Amino acid sequence: MSKMNAETAGRQASSLGEEIVGRIDRLGAISETPANLTRIFLTPEHRAAADLILAWMVEAGMGAHLDAIGNVCGRYEGERPGLPCLMLGSHYDTVRDAGKWDGPLGLITAISCVADLHKRGRRLPFAVEVTGFADEEGVRFASTLLGSRAVAGTFNESVLGSKDSAGISMRDALIQFGLDPDHIGAAARIGSELLAYIELHIEQGPVLETEQLPVGVVTAIAGATRLAAKLTGMAGHAGTVPMALRRDALAGAAECISRIEEVCRTDEGGLVGTVGYIHAEPGATNVIPGQVHFTMDLRAPTDTHRKRAVTDIVRQIEAIAKRRKLALQLDVTHENRTVPCAPWLKAQVAAAVAAEGYPVFELPSGAGHDGMAMVDIADVGMLFVRCRGGISHHPDEHVDVADADAGARVLLRLIESFRPRNAAQ
């Protein structure tokens, strides 16, 4: 891109922040309840959000449609029709009691960037596609990345039988939404159609704020292992069983949890661990707990590191259970591999950040993203935008207008200066 075109792009993008925030507010108003933002896969609110996003895509000069899983898909043709595309995107579903920026910021920023190209009549030597993935969070059917797995051709049709808390199967929910579950395969793309997948997203952590930077270059999306643990001891009277003779499952779980925290705190390679759920039975004040269930979520920047840590923690939990004479059951409930951002894409993201006048700061993503599925058909790159306090999955989630604008200017510059992999080498 010439210096003049770059300066023009920068000036025109400078107003995108307010437009993006306005649309974030409009989308955030579409919720299951007015008090707390909740927009779950295949609900009426989900459909209303899809219709609004489709309208924005058309307004931005894209051809737009809803695909077989409920992804919102827009395409801005290149210098001639049918060229391979640079795909941009993020998700538009939410967790319960959510913030309004997680997912929609990347989607709406991409739409605004395409709209800017369209206003200037600018066509590129490739198409630009924007995809709003229908279900990344996995709240309703406890299965994540459904939208992006469908696009990547890795959707597991066995999950169609999964049921939500009301007993509605995913298959029936798709039909009620107006989609045909037998045609989900039609959403799949092939690798030759995509030059790359790039996602802008809020950081969902405090690192950029600590560094006083509006944007950051993502190095990798950390893999995660989740385990469910059950410790079984012996329930008994709180007043009559001597401490030395107890098989207290909750005391054992407490020791396990402390050990998990100790392992992660002393690790120097970015390991993080969370025990997010614990339930003790029978749950009475004057009864020694006989059985405890708890979960573990372990993440690290590399698969080797994470797997080594999981093995170490499991061995330590087994030793605690044996010493306390507790029966232990451990099950892996979820495992996602680490997805490195492609070096050639990471370099272009960094160049766009620098060209907009910001220091290039690299950081990994501890949270999962649709790129974890998209990597099966395309190289993946990510740009993080600062969020206040590092708060996410919470109503206090927030991005300042200036930071939304900074992210938009970097993304627009990245789009206009993008070089496919062969050209980039």
N, C-alpha and C positions, 0 to 999 in steps of 0.2 A: 504494500500500500504506500502511495506517495506521501510525503510530509504534509502536503496540503490536505489530502484526503484524511490522514490521521488526525490533523488538527480539527477538521470539520466534524469527524466522528466524535472526537472528544467534546466539542462544543455542544453537539446535538444530544449526546448522552448525558450531559450535565444536568438535564432536567428530568432524567428517567427516575431518579430516586423518589420524587414525590408521586409520580404516576404509579410506581411499583407499590409504595406504601398504601396508596389509596385502594389499589386492587387487593392487596393483602387484607385490608379492613373489610372490603366487600365480601371476599371469600370467607373470611373469618366469621362473618355474620350468619353463614349457612351452617346451622348446628342443630343437633338433636334436641338440645335444651338451650334456652337463651342465656342462662347464667354461666354455663360452662361449655367450652367448645368441644364438641364430640361429633366427628364425621366418619362413620364406619363404612367399610366396604359393602356395596350393594344395598344401601338404605336409600330412602327417598331424598335425604340430605345429600348423599353421595351423588345421586342423579342430578339434583339441582346444581351442585357444584360443577359437574361435568358439562352441563348445558351452558353455564356461564363461561367456562374456560373455552369451550368450542366457539362461542361468540367472539371472545377476545382473539382467538386464533384467526378467525375469518377476517375480523377487523384489521389484523396485522398483515393481511395479504396472503395468508396460507390457505391451502385446501385442508379441510379438517373433517375428521370422522371419529366415531367411537368404535374401537376394535372389539374382538370377540370375548375379551375378558373384562372390558370396561375401561381400558386405557384411552385417554384422550390424545389423539394423534394429529399433529399438524405438519404440513410440508410446504416449504418455500423453495420453489424450483431455482435451479442454477441458471447459468448462461444458456442452457438448452434443457429441455425436459428429459427426465429419466436418468440424470447423473447420480452417482453414489452420493450419500449424504454424510454430513457431520451431524450426529444426533446429540441433542441437548435434552435434559429432562430432570425430573424429580417426581415425587409422589404427591397426591392430593388427598389421601386419607389421613386420619389423625389417630392418636391414642385418645383415651377418655380423659376429660378435663385437661385438654391440651393447650399448648401455645399455638399461635396462628402462623408462625414462620417456618417451622420444621417441614420441609418439603415444598410448600407453595412458593417460598422465596426463589428457589432455583427455577421452578416452572414459570413463574410470572416474569422473572428477570429475562429468561430466554425469549418469551413472547415479546417483551418490550424491545429487546435487541433486534429481533426480526422485524418488528414494526418500524424501527428506525431505518433499517435497510430499505424496507418497502417505501417509506416516505421519500427517500432519496433516489428511488428507482435503481438501487444498486443490486446487481446480480453477481454471483460468485462462480468460480469454476467448479462448483459442487453445490448440491442442494443442502439446505439446512432443515432438519426435522426437529420438532419439539414434541416430547412425549410426557404426558402426565400419567404416571403409573397409578393404577387403580388401588392396589393394596401392597404397601411396603411394610406396614407396621404389624400385620398379622393379628389384629385384635379380635376380630369376629370368629375366625376359624382356627386360630392358634397355628397358622402356617404363614411365614413371612415371604416377602418378595414375590407374591403371586403375579403381579402385573409384569414385572421385568423378567421373571422366569418364562412367562408365556411368550414374550418378545424374543427371548434368547432360545426358545424351543426346548426348554428343560422343565416345562410345567409337568408335574406329576399328577396324572388324572385320578389317582386313587384318593386325592384330597377332596374330590367332588362329593364324596360321601360324608365328609366331616360335617358335624352339626354345631350350630351356635347354642348359646345358653337357652334359647327358646325352642330348641329341637328342630330348627329349620336347617336343612342340608344346603351345602354350597350349590349343588345342582339346582335345587328349587329356588334358591335366592337369585341365581343367575337368570332363570326363566322369569321370575317376578320382575326383574330389572329390565327385561326385554331382550335378553341375550340367549344364545343357543349354546349350552354347555358342550354339545357334541361337535362344535366347530371352533373350539379354543385353539386348535392347531393352526387355524388360519391367521392367528396373530403373530406367528413365528416369522422372524426375518432370517435371511442368510447373510453370512459374513461379508460377501462381496458387495452387498448393498450399503454397508456402513464403512466409513473411513475411520471413525473413532466415536467414542461416547464420552461426553464431558458433562459433569454435573457441578453446578454451583449449589452450595448448601451452607446453612449456618453451622458454625463450629460445634455447637452443643457442649462447649467446654470453656474454661477460663484462660487458655493460653494466649490467644491473640489480645485479649484485654490486658493481661499482665504485660505483654510486650508492647502495648499501646499501638497496635497495628490494626487497620480495618480489614485486611485480607491476608490469606496465607495459602501457600502451595502445599497440597496434600501429597504425602509420599506413599501412603498405603492405607488400605482399609483393614483394620485389625480383625483377625479371625477370632472366633469365640467358641468356647466349650461350655455347655451348661449341663449340670448334673443334678439329679434328685437323690437325696440321701434319706434313708430310714434307719433309725437306731431303735432297737427294742431291748428293754431291760425288764424290770419287774415293778409294777405299781405296788404301793404299800401305804400304810398309815404314816402320816407325817410325824406322829408323836411316839410311835412304838418301835420303829425299825432303826437300830443304831447306825450311825454314819458309816462305820467300817463295813457294814453288811449290805449296804444299799447298792442297787443296780439302777441308778437314776439316769434315765435317758436324756433328760434335759440338761443335767450337769455335764454329761458327756458331749452333747451337742454344743454347749457353751465353750467347752475346751476345744472342740474341732473348729468352731468359728474363730476363736482367738488365734488358733494356729494358722488358719487361712489368712487372716489379716497380717500376722507376723511375717509369713512367707512373702506376701505381696509388698509389705512396707519395706522389707530389707532387700528386695530385688532391685538391681540397678539397671534392668533392661526394659523398663516400661510395663511390667506385669501389673495388671489390676484385677482384683477379685471382689465379688459382691455376694453376700448372702441376703437375698431379697425377700425370702419367705421362710417362716418357721411356724410350726403348729405342734403343740404338745397335747398329749392325751393321758389321762381323761380330762385334764384342764380344770381341776378343782384345787382350791387354796390349801386344803389339808390332805392332799394325796400326792405321793411321790410319782412323778411322771413315768409312765411305763413305756411310752412310745413317742418319738419325735420325728417329724418330717421337716427337712429344710432343703433349700436349693443353693446351688453355687453357680456363679457366672464368672468365668476366667477368660481374660483377653490379654494379648501381647502383640507387639508389632510383627513378629514372625511366627510361623507355624511351629518351627523347631523349638523355639523358646516356650511357646504356650504348651505344647505337648509334653515337654520335659517338666514344666511346672505342674501340670495336671498329674503326671505320674508321681511326682514328689508329694503333692498334697494328698493324693489318694493313699499312698503308703503311710503317711503320718496319721490320717484318719483311721486307717485299719489298725494301726498300733494303739491308738487311743481306745478304740472299741474293744480290742482284745484285752488290754490292761484293766478296763472297767467292766469286763464280762458282759458286753452288750453285743447283740446280734446286729450286723450291718448289712444293709442292701444299698448298693450304689448303681444308678442307671444313668447313662448318657442320654439326655433328652434333646440335645441340639448340638450340631457342630458345623461351623462354617470356616472355610479356609481363609487365610489372609490373601488379600488381593493387592499386589503392588500396583501403583500407578505407573503406566508405561513411561520410561525415561524420556522418549522423544516428545511425548505429550507434556510431561512435567516441565521440560525445558521451554516449551512454547507458552505454557501458563506462566512460568517465571518471567519470560521475556515480556509478556503483556503486563504483568504486575510492575516490572521495572520501568517499562515505557510510560506507564501512568504516574510514575514518580514515587512509588512506594518501595521500601526495602523488601527484598525477596526473603521471606521467612518460610522454612519448611517445617511441617509437622504431620504426624500420623493422625488418622481418624480412629478413635476408639469405638465409635458408633458404627453400626452397619448401614449400608446404603445400597441402592439398586445396582450400582456398579459391581457388586459382588455376584450378581446374576449376569449382567451384561458382558462381563469379561469373557464369557464363553463364546461370544461372537464378535467382540471388538476390543481393541485396546481402550483402556479407561484412564481418564484424567479427572481431577477434582480441584475446585477452588473453594476455599472456606471464607466466609464473611463473619466478622466479629458479632457476637451476641452479648448483650449486657449481663454481666455477672456470670457468664457461662451457663446460664439457666436454660434448660430445655425440658420438653415434656411436662410443662407447667404453665399456668396462665400468665406468669410473669415473664415468659420468654419474650425478648424484645430485640429489635435491630433499629438503630438510629437511621434517620433518613440519609444522613451523609454517608453512612457505611453501605446502605443499600445502593446509593448512587455510585460509590466507589466500586462495588462489586459489578454493577452494570457496565461501567466504563471499561473495566478490565475484561469482562466477558465480550463486550462488543469489539474491543480491539483484538482479542484472541480470535474471534470469528473471522474478522476481516483480514487478519494476517495469517490465518491457519494454512499450513502446508501439510498435505497428506504424508504418510510415513515414508514412502519412497522418495518423495521430494525433499523431505526433512533430513534425510540421511546424507 
